[in-house]
Amino acid sequence: MAGNSFGKLFKLTTFGESHGKAIGGILDGCPANLELDLEAIQKDLDRRKPGQSAIVTQRKESDIVDFLSGIFQNKTTGTPIGFQIVNKDYKSRDYEHIKDVYRPSHADFTYDKKYKHRDYRGGGRASARETACRVVAGAIAKQVISKVKIQAFVSAVGEIELKKDFTEIDLFETENNPVRCPDKKTAEKMETYLRKIRKEGDTVGGVVTCVIENVPIGLGEPVFDKLHADLAKAMLSINAVKGFEYGSGFEGAKMRGSNHNDSFNTDSSTKTNYSGGIQGGISNGMPIYFKVAFKPVATLMQKQQTINSKNQVVEMQGKGRHDPCVVPRAVPIVEAMAAMVLTDFYLQQKAITL
């Protein structure tokens, strides 16, 4: 299986399965002599871990990261940073009933057809549990580019949408509720709705918005390695993601150029920011903002008709512990992937200017 690495200079390779002994990663290219705040890394992991509220999967994992190399006396040495997170609360028996059955809209079918063998326990490598490794690397990346502020939040759950621009809300309120929506009234509606969805044995999708401020001018390349192209790839590599848009996005297609163009101020900032902080694939110093759309979780606690490995029509029902909606736990994952992209481009730009 190829495709387990992400990044160029700041490069993460992950390993492990949902119900294996451990998951982990090797982070290459992190600058030496960087004093790490290990508590901050663990805090981001705690934001992603299962069992943190009644509206997420009740799998109980401490998700304590164990660093194996690349760090000495809390400082990076410049060598590859190896780490692992031990799996403890996995119940593989919950997946015995699907070892020969393909869950609709899950990776079961494609994995089996491509590799002729799959780990059905919790989805194996296809499980979102792999994203914990990304959060570790992203938390380190945040400390490499410490002046850059990255804040993601839930802006929609199903049809319940936060109808405010990010400039109109206090993003510090994001962590004050289990849904991770910075608007209290909207968060309450979302939480009530998710409890209802969970009780019905169903799932629902949602949207995570990310805002990045204090980005230096010049990150990104103007042809294939555009900054927004790498951000898109990063977000679309996250489990269950179905869409990515930045700046004015699809709404921009409805506008005229006379309204959409971002006029300059004398300090090189712009009066509007439909460009989303990126022009010609290169950061322009304005806030970068984008939305990431997540589909409903494929595993339902309801009966569904599907097929098995012999192409026979069968009926199945999910078992075990699953999220009714992934977006509350996806917030730190979106931040992590954004941080890795920006750090990678930052290091590339730094190498050019040496």
C-alpha positions as CSV (number, residue, x, y, z in Angstrom):
1,M,0.0,0.0,0.0
2,A,1.5,3.3,-1.1
3,G,0.5,6.8,-0.1
4,N,1.2,6.8,3.6
5,S,3.3,10.0,3.6
6,F,2.4,13.7,3.3
7,G,4.6,16.7,2.8
8,K,7.9,17.5,1.1
9,L,10.4,19.1,3.6
10,F,8.1,18.7,6.6
11,K,7.0,15.1,5.9
12,L,4.8,12.8,7.9
13,T,4.6,9.0,7.4
14,T,1.9,7.2,9.5
15,F,1.4,3.5,10.3
16,G,-1.0,1.3,12.2
17,E,-4.6,0.1,12.1
18,S,-7.6,0.9,14.2
19,H,-7.5,-2.4,16.1
20,G,-3.8,-3.1,15.9
21,K,-1.4,-2.8,18.8
22,A,-0.6,0.8,18.1
23,I,-0.7,3.7,15.6
24,G,2.1,6.1,15.0
25,G,4.3,8.1,12.7
26,I,7.7,9.3,11.7
27,L,8.0,13.1,11.2
28,D,10.9,14.1,9.1
29,G,12.2,17.6,8.4
30,C,11.4,19.3,11.7
31,P,14.0,22.0,12.4
32,A,16.5,21.2,15.2
33,N,16.6,23.0,18.5
34,L,12.9,23.7,18.6
35,E,11.7,23.7,22.3
36,L,8.4,21.7,22.2
37,D,5.5,22.2,24.5
38,L,4.6,18.6,24.9
39,E,1.4,19.5,26.9
40,A,0.1,21.5,23.9
41,I,0.6,18.4,21.7
42,Q,-1.3,16.2,24.1
43,K,-4.0,18.8,24.4
44,D,-4.7,18.7,20.7
45,L,-4.8,14.9,20.9
46,D,-7.4,15.2,23.7
47,R,-9.5,17.4,21.5
48,R,-9.6,14.6,18.9
49,K,-9.8,11.5,21.1
50,P,-13.0,9.4,21.3
51,G,-15.3,9.3,24.4
52,Q,-15.0,13.0,25.2
53,S,-18.7,13.7,25.2
54,A,-22.1,12.1,24.8
55,I,-22.3,13.0,21.1
56,V,-19.2,11.1,19.9
57,T,-18.1,7.5,19.8
58,Q,-17.8,6.1,23.3
59,R,-14.6,4.2,22.6
60,K,-12.3,4.9,25.6
61,E,-8.8,5.7,24.5
62,S,-6.4,7.8,26.5
63,D,-4.5,8.6,23.3
64,I,-1.2,9.3,25.1
65,V,1.5,10.0,22.6
66,D,4.9,8.3,23.3
67,F,7.8,9.9,21.5
68,L,10.5,7.4,20.6
69,S,13.1,9.6,18.9
70,G,14.0,13.0,17.6
71,I,13.5,14.8,20.9
72,F,16.0,15.3,23.7
73,Q,15.5,17.5,26.8
74,N,12.2,18.7,25.2
75,K,14.0,20.0,22.2
76,T,14.0,18.6,18.6
77,T,17.4,17.2,17.5
78,G,16.7,17.6,13.8
79,T,16.5,13.8,13.3
80,P,13.3,12.0,12.5
81,I,10.7,12.2,15.3
82,G,9.2,8.8,15.9
83,F,6.1,8.4,18.0
84,Q,3.3,5.9,18.8
85,I,-0.1,5.9,20.4
86,V,-1.1,2.5,21.9
87,N,-4.6,1.2,21.2
88,K,-6.3,-0.2,24.3
89,D,-10.1,-0.1,24.1
90,Y,-10.8,-1.9,20.9
91,K,-13.5,-4.5,20.5
92,S,-12.8,-6.5,17.4
93,R,-15.7,-8.8,18.0
94,D,-18.0,-5.9,17.1
95,Y,-16.9,-6.3,13.5
96,E,-17.0,-10.1,13.1
97,H,-20.4,-9.8,11.3
98,I,-18.9,-7.7,8.5
99,K,-15.8,-9.7,7.8
100,D,-17.3,-10.8,4.5
101,V,-19.8,-8.0,4.1
102,Y,-19.4,-4.6,2.5
103,R,-20.8,-1.6,4.4
104,P,-22.5,0.8,1.9
105,S,-20.4,3.9,1.2
106,H,-17.5,2.6,3.3
107,A,-14.0,1.6,2.1
108,D,-14.7,-2.1,2.7
109,F,-15.5,-2.8,-0.9
110,T,-12.7,-0.9,-2.6
111,Y,-10.1,-2.1,-0.2
112,D,-11.1,-5.7,-0.7
113,K,-11.1,-5.4,-4.5
114,K,-7.8,-3.5,-4.7
115,Y,-5.7,-5.5,-2.1
116,K,-7.6,-8.8,-2.1
117,H,-7.3,-8.8,1.7
118,R,-8.6,-6.3,4.3
119,D,-8.5,-5.7,8.0
120,Y,-12.2,-5.5,8.8
121,R,-11.6,-4.7,12.5
122,G,-12.8,-1.1,12.8
123,G,-11.9,-0.4,9.2
124,G,-8.2,-1.2,9.7
125,R,-6.1,1.4,7.9
126,A,-9.3,3.1,6.5
127,S,-10.3,4.1,10.0
128,A,-10.3,7.7,11.1
129,R,-8.2,6.6,14.1
130,E,-5.2,7.1,11.8
131,T,-5.8,10.9,12.0
132,A,-4.6,10.9,15.6
133,C,-1.1,10.7,14.1
134,R,-1.8,13.7,11.9
135,V,-2.8,15.7,15.0
136,V,0.5,14.9,16.7
137,A,2.5,16.1,13.6
138,G,0.2,19.1,13.2
139,A,0.6,20.1,16.9
140,I,4.4,20.2,16.3
141,A,3.9,22.1,13.0
142,K,2.0,24.8,14.9
143,Q,5.0,25.3,17.1
144,V,7.3,25.7,14.1
145,I,5.1,28.5,12.8
146,S,4.1,29.7,16.2
147,K,3.2,33.3,15.0
148,V,0.6,31.9,12.7
149,K,-2.9,31.5,14.3
150,I,-4.9,28.5,13.1
151,Q,-8.5,28.1,14.3
152,A,-11.1,25.7,13.0
153,F,-14.7,25.4,14.2
154,V,-18.0,23.6,13.3
155,S,-20.1,25.8,11.1
156,A,-22.8,23.3,10.1
157,V,-24.3,20.1,11.2
158,G,-26.8,18.7,8.7
159,E,-29.0,21.7,7.7
160,I,-28.3,23.6,10.9
161,E,-25.8,26.3,9.9
162,L,-24.0,29.1,11.6
163,K,-25.1,32.0,9.5
164,K,-22.4,34.4,10.6
165,D,-19.1,35.4,9.1
166,F,-16.0,34.4,11.1
167,T,-15.3,38.1,11.7
168,E,-18.6,38.4,13.6
169,I,-17.9,35.7,16.2
170,D,-15.6,35.0,19.0
171,L,-13.5,32.0,17.9
172,F,-12.3,31.5,21.5
173,E,-15.8,30.2,22.3
174,T,-15.2,27.2,20.1
175,E,-14.0,24.9,22.9
176,N,-16.8,25.8,25.3
177,N,-19.3,23.2,24.0
178,P,-19.0,19.6,22.8
179,V,-20.1,20.5,19.2
180,R,-17.2,23.0,18.8
181,C,-19.4,25.7,17.3
182,P,-18.4,29.2,18.6
183,D,-22.0,30.5,18.6
184,K,-23.8,29.3,21.8
185,K,-27.4,29.3,20.4
186,T,-26.4,27.5,17.2
187,A,-24.3,25.0,19.2
188,E,-27.3,24.1,21.4
189,K,-29.4,23.4,18.4
190,M,-26.6,21.3,16.9
191,E,-26.2,19.3,20.1
192,T,-29.9,18.6,20.5
193,Y,-30.1,17.5,16.8
194,L,-27.1,15.2,17.2
195,R,-28.5,13.5,20.3
196,K,-31.7,12.8,18.2
197,I,-29.7,11.4,15.3
198,R,-27.7,9.2,17.6
199,K,-30.9,7.9,19.3
200,E,-32.3,7.0,15.8
201,G,-29.2,5.0,15.0
202,D,-28.5,7.3,12.1
203,T,-25.7,9.7,11.1
204,V,-25.4,13.1,9.6
205,G,-22.7,15.2,7.8
206,G,-21.5,18.7,8.6
207,V,-19.0,21.5,7.7
208,V,-15.8,22.6,9.5
209,T,-14.6,26.2,8.7
210,C,-10.9,27.1,9.3
211,V,-9.4,30.6,9.7
212,I,-5.6,31.2,9.5
213,E,-4.2,34.5,10.5
214,N,-0.8,36.2,10.5
215,V,0.3,34.2,7.5
216,P,3.5,35.7,5.9
217,I,3.3,36.9,2.3
218,G,4.9,34.5,-0.2
219,L,4.0,31.0,0.8
220,G,3.1,28.8,-2.2
221,E,4.1,28.4,-5.8
222,P,2.2,29.8,-8.8
223,V,1.8,26.6,-11.0
224,F,1.2,23.1,-9.6
225,D,2.2,23.7,-6.0
226,K,-0.3,26.4,-5.3
227,L,-1.0,27.0,-1.6
228,H,-4.7,26.4,-1.9
229,A,-4.1,23.3,-4.0
230,D,-2.0,21.7,-1.2
231,L,-4.6,22.8,1.4
232,A,-7.3,21.1,-0.7
233,K,-5.3,17.9,-1.0
234,A,-4.6,17.9,2.8
235,M,-8.3,18.4,3.6
236,L,-9.6,15.9,1.0
237,S,-7.2,13.3,2.5
238,I,-9.2,13.3,5.7
239,N,-11.7,10.5,6.2
240,A,-15.3,11.4,5.1
241,V,-14.4,14.7,3.4
242,K,-16.5,15.4,0.3
243,G,-15.8,19.0,-0.5
244,F,-13.3,21.9,-0.1
245,E,-13.7,25.6,-0.9
246,Y,-11.7,28.6,0.0
247,G,-12.3,32.3,-0.1
248,S,-15.6,33.1,-2.0
249,G,-15.7,29.5,-3.1
250,F,-18.7,28.5,-5.2
251,E,-20.5,31.7,-4.3
252,G,-17.8,33.6,-6.2
253,A,-19.0,32.0,-9.4
254,K,-22.2,34.0,-9.1
255,M,-20.5,37.4,-8.7
256,R,-19.2,40.0,-11.2
257,G,-15.5,40.8,-11.3
258,S,-16.3,44.4,-10.4
259,N,-17.6,43.2,-7.0
260,H,-15.3,40.2,-6.5
261,N,-12.0,42.0,-7.0
262,D,-10.2,42.7,-3.7
263,S,-9.1,46.4,-3.9
264,F,-5.8,47.3,-2.2
265,N,-5.2,49.6,0.8
266,T,-2.0,51.6,1.0
267,D,-0.5,49.2,3.5
268,S,-0.9,46.3,0.9
269,S,-3.9,44.8,2.7
270,T,-7.1,44.5,0.8
271,K,-10.5,46.1,1.4
272,T,-12.3,42.8,0.9
273,N,-11.0,39.2,1.0
274,Y,-12.8,37.2,-1.5
275,S,-9.4,35.7,-2.5
276,G,-9.3,34.0,0.8
277,G,-5.8,35.2,1.6
278,I,-4.3,33.5,-1.5
279,Q,-3.8,35.0,-5.0
280,G,-2.1,33.2,-7.8
281,G,-1.5,30.3,-5.5
282,I,0.6,32.5,-3.1
283,S,-0.4,33.8,0.3
284,N,-1.0,37.6,0.2
285,G,-0.9,38.3,4.0
286,M,-4.7,38.4,4.5
287,P,-6.5,35.8,6.6
288,I,-6.8,32.5,4.8
289,Y,-10.2,30.9,5.3
290,F,-11.8,27.8,3.9
291,K,-14.6,25.3,4.5
292,V,-14.4,21.5,4.6
293,A,-17.6,19.4,4.0
294,F,-17.9,16.0,5.7
295,K,-20.3,13.3,4.6
296,P,-22.5,11.3,7.1
297,V,-20.6,8.4,8.8
298,A,-21.2,5.2,6.7
299,T,-21.7,2.8,9.6
300,L,-25.4,3.0,10.8
301,M,-27.1,1.4,13.7
302,Q,-29.9,0.6,11.3
303,K,-30.6,-2.3,9.0
304,Q,-29.3,-1.8,5.5
305,Q,-29.3,-4.0,2.4
306,T,-25.8,-4.6,0.9
307,I,-23.7,-7.4,-0.7
308,N,-21.1,-9.7,0.6
309,S,-17.8,-10.9,-0.9
310,K,-19.7,-13.5,-3.0
311,N,-21.9,-10.7,-4.5
312,Q,-25.0,-12.0,-2.6
313,V,-27.5,-9.6,-1.4
314,V,-27.6,-9.6,2.4
315,E,-29.0,-7.4,5.3
316,M,-26.6,-5.9,7.8
317,Q,-26.7,-3.6,10.8
318,G,-23.8,-1.8,12.4
319,K,-22.5,-2.7,15.8
320,G,-20.0,-1.1,18.1
321,R,-19.3,2.5,18.9
322,H,-19.4,5.2,16.2
323,D,-19.8,8.9,15.8
324,P,-23.3,10.2,14.7
325,C,-21.4,13.1,13.1
326,V,-17.6,13.4,12.7
327,V,-17.3,17.2,12.6
328,P,-16.8,18.0,16.3
329,R,-13.8,15.7,16.5
330,A,-12.6,16.7,13.0
331,V,-11.8,20.3,14.1
332,P,-8.3,19.5,15.5
333,I,-7.6,17.3,12.4
334,V,-8.4,20.2,10.0
335,E,-6.1,22.5,12.0
336,A,-3.4,19.9,12.0
337,M,-3.4,19.3,8.3
338,A,-3.5,23.1,7.7
339,A,-0.5,23.5,10.0
340,M,1.5,20.9,8.2
341,V,0.9,22.5,4.8
342,L,1.8,25.9,6.0
343,T,4.9,24.6,7.8
344,D,6.0,22.7,4.7
345,F,5.7,25.8,2.5
346,Y,7.4,28.0,5.2
347,L,10.4,25.7,5.3
348,Q,10.5,25.7,1.5
349,Q,10.4,29.4,1.4
350,K,13.1,29.7,4.1
351,A,15.4,27.3,2.1
352,I,15.0,29.6,-1.0
353,T,15.9,32.8,0.9
354,L,19.0,31.3,2.7
